[in-house]
């Protein structure tokens, strides 16, 4: 199992979908929310993803297909 820290940036419209929940359910990824700021129409979340490398990568591909920007987090400055 590996761990990856990423930042999801949700565009307008994507905040209403349960993307983080579905990521954990569909791709067998354990998700730890390290920080987040959501409004009615947009937001961001810093997440620690734990699981098999392929499951995490497949999950990230799925998340980006939903219009969410995914960036790696190399330090803790993005946490709120």
ABEGO torsion letter per residue (X at the ends): XBBBBBBBBBBBGAAABBAAAAAAAAAGBBBBBABBBBBAABEBBBBBBBEBAAAAAAAAAAAAAAGBBBBBBABAAABX
